């Protein structure tokens, strides 16, 4: 019986075109026959569109390694927000910390 492993990442793993993606894919894929992997990956709109543009190929690759995979929305980071939204975000975070 193989062990189930849930992998949660801050970005989709494919295409493996950056350091973190390459490292994570490169250490997970070779062990796919030894473990039952499940993936939850955060994705922004650009990454979802990138997946949709190559869905057939990327889906095939994901299914070779992961029994299940799902993308969830990644919340925006302050650096990607408008100034007004950053202030709202920070005010909300400060209020939660109190």
N, CA, C and O atoms as CSV, one atom per row, in Angstrom:
chain,resi,resn,atom,element,x,y,z
A,1,UNK,N,N,0.845,-1.188,0.000
A,1,UNK,CA,C,0.000,0.000,0.000
A,1,UNK,C,C,0.886,1.247,0.000
A,1,UNK,O,O,1.788,1.377,0.828
A,2,UNK,N,N,0.624,2.147,-0.922
A,2,UNK,CA,C,1.418,3.369,-0.985
A,2,UNK,C,C,0.826,4.426,-0.061
A,2,UNK,O,O,-0.367,4.413,0.242
A,3,UNK,N,N,1.664,5.317,0.367
A,3,UNK,CA,C,1.229,6.407,1.225
A,3,UNK,C,C,0.636,7.527,0.398
A,3,UNK,O,O,1.123,7.831,-0.691
A,4,UNK,N,N,-0.432,8.150,0.925
A,4,UNK,CA,C,-1.001,9.338,0.315
A,4,UNK,C,C,-0.244,10.559,0.821
A,4,UNK,O,O,-0.017,10.708,2.022
A,5,UNK,N,N,0.137,11.412,-0.088
A,5,UNK,CA,C,0.845,12.638,0.270
A,5,UNK,C,C,0.134,13.811,-0.392
A,5,UNK,O,O,-0.097,13.812,-1.601
A,6,UNK,N,N,-0.210,14.808,0.419
A,6,UNK,CA,C,-0.804,16.037,-0.091
A,6,UNK,C,C,0.298,17.073,-0.212
A,6,UNK,O,O,0.967,17.406,0.767
A,7,UNK,N,N,0.477,17.574,-1.412
A,7,UNK,CA,C,1.467,18.617,-1.678
A,7,UNK,C,C,0.707,19.912,-1.935
A,7,UNK,O,O,-0.164,19.961,-2.804
A,8,UNK,N,N,1.031,20.950,-1.190
A,8,UNK,CA,C,0.405,22.263,-1.363
A,8,UNK,C,C,1.497,23.221,-1.807
A,8,UNK,O,O,2.531,23.347,-1.151
A,9,UNK,N,N,1.259,23.897,-2.931
A,9,UNK,CA,C,2.266,24.803,-3.477
A,9,UNK,C,C,1.677,26.191,-3.702
A,9,UNK,O,O,0.464,26.353,-3.835
A,10,UNK,N,N,2.544,27.170,-3.743
A,10,UNK,CA,C,2.102,28.552,-3.954
A,10,UNK,C,C,1.947,28.910,-5.420
A,10,UNK,O,O,1.458,29.992,-5.747
A,11,UNK,N,N,2.359,28.012,-6.309
A,11,UNK,CA,C,2.171,28.195,-7.754
A,11,UNK,C,C,1.921,26.831,-8.382
A,11,UNK,O,O,2.276,25.807,-7.799
A,12,UNK,N,N,1.312,26.807,-9.568
A,12,UNK,CA,C,1.230,25.536,-10.289
A,12,UNK,C,C,2.654,25.036,-10.581
A,12,UNK,O,O,3.580,25.839,-10.691
A,13,UNK,N,N,2.825,23.740,-10.704
A,13,UNK,CA,C,4.160,23.188,-10.938
A,13,UNK,C,C,4.544,23.157,-12.410
A,13,UNK,O,O,5.726,23.063,-12.741
A,14,UNK,N,N,3.572,23.233,-13.279
A,14,UNK,CA,C,3.843,23.176,-14.714
A,14,UNK,C,C,3.305,24.410,-15.409
A,14,UNK,O,O,2.243,24.904,-15.029
A,15,UNK,N,N,3.982,24.913,-16.391
A,15,UNK,CA,C,5.237,24.375,-16.912
A,15,UNK,C,C,6.375,24.618,-15.920
A,15,UNK,O,O,6.403,25.632,-15.223
A,16,UNK,N,N,7.300,23.681,-15.871
A,16,UNK,CA,C,8.446,23.775,-14.959
A,16,UNK,C,C,9.477,24.717,-15.567
A,16,UNK,O,O,10.477,24.282,-16.136
A,17,UNK,N,N,9.216,26.013,-15.436
A,17,UNK,CA,C,10.047,27.018,-16.104
A,17,UNK,C,C,10.698,28.007,-15.144
A,17,UNK,O,O,11.181,29.057,-15.568
A,18,UNK,N,N,10.713,27.677,-13.848
A,18,UNK,CA,C,11.404,28.528,-12.879
A,18,UNK,C,C,11.994,27.630,-11.803
A,18,UNK,O,O,11.644,26.454,-11.697
A,19,UNK,N,N,12.886,28.191,-11.011
A,19,UNK,CA,C,13.619,27.404,-10.028
A,19,UNK,C,C,12.754,26.575,-9.100
A,19,UNK,O,O,12.978,25.374,-8.951
A,20,UNK,N,N,11.756,27.209,-8.467
A,20,UNK,CA,C,10.903,26.491,-7.530
A,20,UNK,C,C,10.086,25.403,-8.195
A,20,UNK,O,O,9.942,24.306,-7.656
A,21,UNK,N,N,9.558,25.703,-9.354
A,21,UNK,CA,C,8.773,24.713,-10.090
A,21,UNK,C,C,9.648,23.538,-10.530
A,21,UNK,O,O,9.256,22.378,-10.401
A,22,UNK,N,N,10.820,23.847,-11.043
A,22,UNK,CA,C,11.737,22.805,-11.506
A,22,UNK,C,C,12.143,21.919,-10.336
A,22,UNK,O,O,12.132,20.694,-10.453
A,23,UNK,N,N,12.498,22.524,-9.218
A,23,UNK,CA,C,12.932,21.761,-8.052
A,23,UNK,C,C,11.797,20.877,-7.529
A,23,UNK,O,O,12.002,19.689,-7.279
A,24,UNK,N,N,10.604,21.450,-7.362
A,24,UNK,CA,C,9.486,20.682,-6.810
A,24,UNK,C,C,9.072,19.561,-7.748
A,24,UNK,O,O,8.874,18.428,-7.309
A,25,UNK,N,N,8.941,19.861,-9.029
A,25,UNK,CA,C,8.578,18.818,-9.995
A,25,UNK,C,C,9.665,17.750,-10.049
A,25,UNK,O,O,9.368,16.556,-10.083
A,26,UNK,N,N,10.917,18.180,-10.056
A,26,UNK,CA,C,12.031,17.250,-10.170
A,26,UNK,C,C,12.204,16.334,-8.973
A,26,UNK,O,O,12.784,15.257,-9.103
A,27,UNK,N,N,11.713,16.738,-7.813
A,27,UNK,CA,C,11.806,15.871,-6.650
A,27,UNK,C,C,10.535,15.065,-6.419
A,27,UNK,O,O,10.562,14.071,-5.692
A,28,UNK,N,N,9.431,15.469,-7.019
A,28,UNK,CA,C,8.161,14.769,-6.856
A,28,UNK,C,C,7.957,13.712,-7.935
A,28,UNK,O,O,7.650,12.561,-7.623
A,29,UNK,N,N,8.121,14.085,-9.179
A,29,UNK,CA,C,7.831,13.188,-10.303
A,29,UNK,C,C,8.573,11.844,-10.227
A,29,UNK,O,O,7.959,10.811,-10.494
A,30,UNK,N,N,9.868,11.814,-9.874
A,30,UNK,CA,C,10.559,10.517,-9.831
A,30,UNK,C,C,10.015,9.553,-8.775
A,30,UNK,O,O,10.239,8.346,-8.866
A,31,UNK,N,N,9.309,10.073,-7.783
A,31,UNK,CA,C,8.784,9.232,-6.708
A,31,UNK,C,C,7.309,8.882,-6.900
A,31,UNK,O,O,6.694,8.290,-6.014
A,32,UNK,N,N,6.747,9.240,-8.035
A,32,UNK,CA,C,5.309,9.032,-8.268
A,32,UNK,C,C,4.896,7.569,-8.193
A,32,UNK,O,O,3.753,7.275,-7.845
A,33,UNK,N,N,5.782,6.662,-8.506
A,33,UNK,CA,C,5.419,5.239,-8.427
A,33,UNK,C,C,5.486,4.712,-6.989
A,33,UNK,O,O,4.951,3.644,-6.694
A,34,UNK,N,N,6.133,5.448,-6.110
A,34,UNK,CA,C,6.270,5.023,-4.710
A,34,UNK,C,C,5.220,5.625,-3.785
A,34,UNK,O,O,4.966,5.086,-2.708
A,35,UNK,N,N,4.611,6.729,-4.189
A,35,UNK,CA,C,3.650,7.438,-3.357
A,35,UNK,C,C,2.420,7.799,-4.176
A,35,UNK,O,O,2.480,7.882,-5.402
A,36,UNK,N,N,1.307,8.014,-3.486
A,36,UNK,CA,C,0.100,8.525,-4.139
A,36,UNK,C,C,0.023,10.008,-3.808
A,36,UNK,O,O,-0.329,10.392,-2.693
A,37,UNK,N,N,0.353,10.824,-4.779
A,37,UNK,CA,C,0.391,12.272,-4.584
A,37,UNK,C,C,-0.945,12.923,-4.929
A,37,UNK,O,O,-1.641,12.511,-5.857
A,38,UNK,N,N,-1.277,13.951,-4.152
A,38,UNK,CA,C,-2.414,14.827,-4.412
A,38,UNK,C,C,-1.850,16.242,-4.359
A,38,UNK,O,O,-1.019,16.547,-3.504
A,39,UNK,N,N,-2.291,17.097,-5.258
A,39,UNK,CA,C,-1.740,18.452,-5.350
A,39,UNK,C,C,-2.833,19.494,-5.194
A,39,UNK,O,O,-3.889,19.406,-5.819
A,40,UNK,N,N,-2.566,20.473,-4.356
A,40,UNK,CA,C,-3.349,21.708,-4.308
A,40,UNK,C,C,-2.356,22.821,-4.608
A,40,UNK,O,O,-1.399,23.023,-3.862
A,41,UNK,N,N,-2.580,23.531,-5.684
A,41,UNK,CA,C,-1.674,24.597,-6.097
A,41,UNK,C,C,-2.439,25.919,-6.186
A,41,UNK,O,O,-3.515,25.994,-6.780
A,42,UNK,N,N,-1.869,26.935,-5.593
A,42,UNK,CA,C,-2.456,28.267,-5.733
A,42,UNK,C,C,-2.103,28.798,-7.112
A,42,UNK,O,O,-1.006,28.557,-7.616
A,43,UNK,N,N,-3.037,29.520,-7.721
A,43,UNK,CA,C,-2.793,30.050,-9.058
A,43,UNK,C,C,-3.481,31.393,-9.215
A,43,UNK,O,O,-4.580,31.607,-8.703
A,44,UNK,N,N,-2.822,32.293,-9.928
A,44,UNK,CA,C,-3.462,33.563,-10.264
A,44,UNK,C,C,-4.073,33.454,-11.660
A,44,UNK,O,O,-3.985,32.406,-12.299
A,45,UNK,N,N,-4.676,34.508,-12.118
A,45,UNK,CA,C,-5.379,34.471,-13.408
A,45,UNK,C,C,-4.431,34.145,-14.564
A,45,UNK,O,O,-4.783,33.369,-15.453
A,46,UNK,N,N,-3.248,34.725,-14.558
A,46,UNK,CA,C,-2.278,34.466,-15.623
A,46,UNK,C,C,-1.892,32.988,-15.663
A,46,UNK,O,O,-1.801,32.391,-16.736
A,47,UNK,N,N,-1.670,32.410,-14.501
A,47,UNK,CA,C,-1.291,30.994,-14.438
A,47,UNK,C,C,-2.440,30.090,-14.863
A,47,UNK,O,O,-2.216,29.060,-15.498
A,48,UNK,N,N,-3.664,30.467,-14.518
A,48,UNK,CA,C,-4.824,29.689,-14.967
A,48,UNK,C,C,-4.958,29.755,-16.488
A,48,UNK,O,O,-5.271,28.755,-17.133
A,49,UNK,N,N,-4.722,30.932,-17.051
A,49,UNK,CA,C,-4.787,31.081,-18.514
A,49,UNK,C,C,-3.687,30.279,-19.196
A,49,UNK,O,O,-3.904,29.688,-20.254
A,50,UNK,N,N,-2.506,30.260,-18.587
A,50,UNK,CA,C,-1.395,29.484,-19.131
A,50,UNK,C,C,-1.747,27.991,-19.136
A,50,UNK,O,O,-1.431,27.280,-20.090
A,51,UNK,N,N,-2.393,27.525,-18.080
A,51,UNK,CA,C,-2.824,26.135,-18.019
A,51,UNK,C,C,-3.872,25.869,-19.097
A,51,UNK,O,O,-3.791,24.867,-19.807
A,52,UNK,N,N,-4.853,26.760,-19.222
A,52,UNK,CA,C,-5.935,26.572,-20.197
A,52,UNK,C,C,-5.397,26.515,-21.629
A,52,UNK,O,O,-5.918,25.772,-22.460
A,53,UNK,N,N,-4.354,27.299,-21.914
A,53,UNK,CA,C,-3.790,27.334,-23.267
A,53,UNK,C,C,-3.123,26.011,-23.648
A,53,UNK,O,O,-3.023,25.680,-24.829
A,54,UNK,N,N,-2.670,25.263,-22.652
A,54,UNK,CA,C,-1.982,23.983,-22.900
A,54,UNK,C,C,-2.603,22.865,-22.078
A,54,UNK,O,O,-1.905,21.953,-21.635
A,55,UNK,N,N,-3.908,22.933,-21.875
A,55,UNK,CA,C,-4.584,22.056,-20.927
A,55,UNK,C,C,-4.380,20.573,-21.197
A,55,UNK,O,O,-4.107,19.819,-20.263
A,56,UNK,N,N,-4.502,20.140,-22.422
A,56,UNK,CA,C,-4.390,18.707,-22.719
A,56,UNK,C,C,-3.019,18.163,-22.315
A,56,UNK,O,O,-2.928,17.129,-21.654
A,57,UNK,N,N,-1.970,18.853,-22.707
A,57,UNK,CA,C,-0.612,18.404,-22.394
A,57,UNK,C,C,-0.320,18.498,-20.901
A,57,UNK,O,O,0.217,17.559,-20.313
A,58,UNK,N,N,-0.673,19.635,-20.281
A,58,UNK,CA,C,-0.386,19.808,-18.854
A,58,UNK,C,C,-1.210,18.843,-18.001
A,58,UNK,O,O,-0.711,18.314,-17.007
A,59,UNK,N,N,-2.456,18.613,-18.380
A,59,UNK,CA,C,-3.295,17.662,-17.650
A,59,UNK,C,C,-2.677,16.260,-17.705
A,59,UNK,O,O,-2.642,15.554,-16.697
A,60,UNK,N,N,-2.196,15.868,-18.870
A,60,UNK,CA,C,-1.555,14.560,-19.011
A,60,UNK,C,C,-0.343,14.458,-18.086
A,60,UNK,O,O,-0.160,13.444,-17.412
A,61,UNK,N,N,0.475,15.495,-18.053
A,61,UNK,CA,C,1.671,15.487,-17.199
A,61,UNK,C,C,1.303,15.445,-15.722
A,61,UNK,O,O,1.890,14.681,-14.957
A,62,UNK,N,N,0.337,16.259,-15.318
A,62,UNK,CA,C,-0.091,16.241,-13.913
A,62,UNK,C,C,-0.610,14.859,-13.524
A,62,UNK,O,O,-0.294,14.360,-12.444
A,63,UNK,N,N,-1.397,14.245,-14.389
A,63,UNK,CA,C,-1.999,12.952,-14.061
A,63,UNK,C,C,-0.973,11.811,-14.026
A,63,UNK,O,O,-1.232,10.771,-13.420
A,64,UNK,N,N,0.162,11.992,-14.655
A,64,UNK,CA,C,1.227,10.989,-14.560
A,64,UNK,C,C,1.839,10.962,-13.159
A,64,UNK,O,O,2.381,9.941,-12.737
A,65,UNK,N,N,1.753,12.076,-12.443
A,65,UNK,CA,C,2.392,12.193,-11.130
A,65,UNK,C,C,1.369,12.257,-9.994
A,65,UNK,O,O,1.595,11.692,-8.924
A,66,UNK,N,N,0.253,12.940,-10.221
A,66,UNK,CA,C,-0.716,13.184,-9.152
A,66,UNK,C,C,-2.015,12.417,-9.389
A,66,UNK,O,O,-2.553,12.404,-10.496
A,67,UNK,N,N,-2.498,11.787,-8.341
A,67,UNK,CA,C,-3.806,11.123,-8.440
A,67,UNK,C,C,-4.898,12.169,-8.604
A,67,UNK,O,O,-5.828,11.985,-9.389
A,68,UNK,N,N,-4.785,13.266,-7.864
A,68,UNK,CA,C,-5.708,14.396,-8.009
A,68,UNK,C,C,-4.906,15.688,-7.974
A,68,UNK,O,O,-3.842,15.754,-7.358
A,69,UNK,N,N,-5.420,16.704,-8.634
A,69,UNK,CA,C,-4.819,18.032,-8.524
A,69,UNK,C,C,-5.920,19.066,-8.664
A,69,UNK,O,O,-6.929,18.847,-9.334
A,70,UNK,N,N,-5.698,20.193,-8.017
A,70,UNK,CA,C,-6.684,21.278,-8.038
A,70,UNK,C,C,-5.959,22.603,-7.884
A,70,UNK,O,O,-4.973,22.710,-7.154
A,71,UNK,N,N,-6.460,23.604,-8.580
A,71,UNK,CA,C,-5.935,24.962,-8.443
A,71,UNK,C,C,-6.918,25.778,-7.616
A,71,UNK,O,O,-8.127,25.713,-7.839
A,72,UNK,N,N,-6.405,26.535,-6.673
A,72,UNK,CA,C,-7.233,27.459,-5.908
A,72,UNK,C,C,-6.694,28.867,-6.136
A,72,UNK,O,O,-5.525,29.048,-6.474
A,73,UNK,N,N,-7.555,29.854,-5.948
A,73,UNK,CA,C,-7.144,31.238,-6.171
A,73,UNK,C,C,-6.096,31.668,-5.157
A,73,UNK,O,O,-6.249,31.459,-3.954
A,74,UNK,N,N,-5.028,32.273,-5.669
A,74,UNK,CA,C,-4.001,32.823,-4.789
A,74,UNK,C,C,-4.387,34.259,-4.472
A,74,UNK,O,O,-4.616,35.056,-5.382
A,75,UNK,N,N,-4.460,34.595,-3.191
A,75,UNK,CA,C,-4.807,35.973,-2.855
A,75,UNK,C,C,-3.724,36.924,-3.352
A,75,UNK,O,O,-2.548,36.562,-3.390
A,76,UNK,N,N,-4.112,38.128,-3.729
A,76,UNK,CA,C,-3.100,39.081,-4.215
A,76,UNK,C,C,-2.158,39.485,-3.083
A,76,UNK,O,O,-2.553,39.553,-1.919
A,77,UNK,N,N,-0.914,39.748,-3.447
A,77,UNK,CA,C,0.048,40.239,-2.470
A,77,UNK,C,C,0.077,41.759,-2.559
A,77,UNK,O,O,-0.219,42.319,-3.614
A,78,UNK,N,N,0.426,42.432,-1.475
A,78,UNK,CA,C,0.398,43.899,-1.488
A,78,UNK,C,C,1.161,44.531,-2.647
A,78,UNK,O,O,0.738,45.568,-3.157
A,79,UNK,N,N,2.263,43.941,-3.072
A,79,UNK,CA,C,3.046,44.525,-4.171
A,79,UNK,C,C,2.256,44.578,-5.478
A,79,UNK,O,O,2.572,45.382,-6.356
A,80,UNK,N,N,1.244,43.741,-5.617
A,80,UNK,CA,C,0.452,43.696,-6.844
A,80,UNK,C,C,-0.841,44.496,-6.722
A,80,UNK,O,O,-1.643,44.517,-7.656
A,81,UNK,N,N,-1.054,45.151,-5.587
A,81,UNK,CA,C,-2.305,45.869,-5.345
A,81,UNK,C,C,-2.140,47.371,-5.594
A,81,UNK,O,O,-1.029,47.900,-5.594
A,82,UNK,N,N,-3.269,48.035,-5.803
A,82,UNK,CA,C,-3.284,49.495,-5.857
A,82,UNK,C,C,-3.037,50.015,-4.443
A,82,UNK,O,O,-3.334,49.336,-3.460
A,83,UNK,N,N,-2.498,51.212,-4.354
A,83,UNK,CA,C,-2.144,51.789,-3.051
A,83,UNK,C,C,-3.320,51.771,-2.075
A,83,UNK,O,O,-3.149,51.421,-0.908
A,84,UNK,N,N,-4.497,52.141,-2.540
A,84,UNK,CA,C,-5.686,52.161,-1.684
A,84,UNK,C,C,-5.986,50.765,-1.151
A,84,UNK,O,O,-6.344,50.608,0.016
A,85,UNK,N,N,-5.841,49.755,-2.000
A,85,UNK,CA,C,-6.109,48.380,-1.584
A,85,UNK,C,C,-5.046,47.874,-0.607
A,85,UNK,O,O,-5.350,47.087,0.289
A,86,UNK,N,N,-3.792,48.328,-0.780
A,86,UNK,CA,C,-2.735,47.954,0.155
A,86,UNK,C,C,-3.063,48.504,1.540
A,86,UNK,O,O,-2.938,47.799,2.541
A,87,UNK,N,N,-3.484,49.773,1.590
A,87,UNK,CA,C,-3.829,50.371,2.879
A,87,UNK,C,C,-4.990,49.633,3.531
A,87,UNK,O,O,-4.977,49.395,4.739
A,88,UNK,N,N,-5.989,49.274,2.742
A,88,UNK,CA,C,-7.116,48.510,3.280
A,88,UNK,C,C,-6.646,47.145,3.796
A,88,UNK,O,O,-7.053,46.706,4.872
A,89,UNK,N,N,-5.803,46.496,3.036
A,89,UNK,CA,C,-5.272,45.191,3.424
A,89,UNK,C,C,-4.487,45.294,4.738
A,89,UNK,O,O,-4.698,44.501,5.656
A,90,UNK,N,N,-3.579,46.276,4.820
A,90,UNK,CA,C,-2.766,46.433,6.024
A,90,UNK,C,C,-3.614,46.794,7.235
A,90,UNK,O,O,-3.374,46.289,8.332
A,91,UNK,N,N,-4.594,47.654,7.050
A,91,UNK,CA,C,-5.491,48.024,8.146
A,91,UNK,C,C,-6.244,46.806,8.646
A,91,UNK,O,O,-6.401,46.617,9.852
A,92,UNK,N,N,-6.706,45.988,7.724
A,92,UNK,CA,C,-7.422,44.762,8.102
A,92,UNK,C,C,-6.505,43.818,8.871
A,92,UNK,O,O,-6.921,43.231,9.869
A,93,UNK,N,N,-5.244,43.664,8.411
A,93,UNK,CA,C,-4.303,42.772,9.072
A,93,UNK,C,C,-3.942,43.272,10.469
A,93,UNK,O,O,-3.819,42.479,11.402
A,94,UNK,N,N,-3.771,44.584,10.611
A,94,UNK,CA,C,-3.457,45.163,11.917
A,94,UNK,C,C,-4.629,44.945,12.866
A,94,UNK,O,O,-4.432,44.615,14.036
A,95,UNK,N,N,-5.855,45.130,12.359
A,95,UNK,CA,C,-7.043,44.917,13.174
A,95,UNK,C,C,-7.155,43.478,13.649
A,95,UNK,O,O,-7.599,43.231,14.770
A,96,UNK,N,N,-6.765,42.538,12.822
A,96,UNK,CA,C,-6.830,41.117,13.188
A,96,UNK,C,C,-5.776,40.764,14.227
A,96,UNK,O,O,-5.986,39.873,15.049
A,97,UNK,N,N,-4.641,41.460,14.195
A,97,UNK,CA,C,-3.545,41.159,15.113
A,97,UNK,C,C,-3.810,41.708,16.518
A,97,UNK,O,O,-3.207,41.252,17.490
A,98,UNK,N,N,-4.703,42.675,16.620
A,98,UNK,CA,C,-4.967,43.293,17.927
A,98,UNK,C,C,-5.776,42.408,18.826
A,98,UNK,O,O,-6.079,42.788,19.957
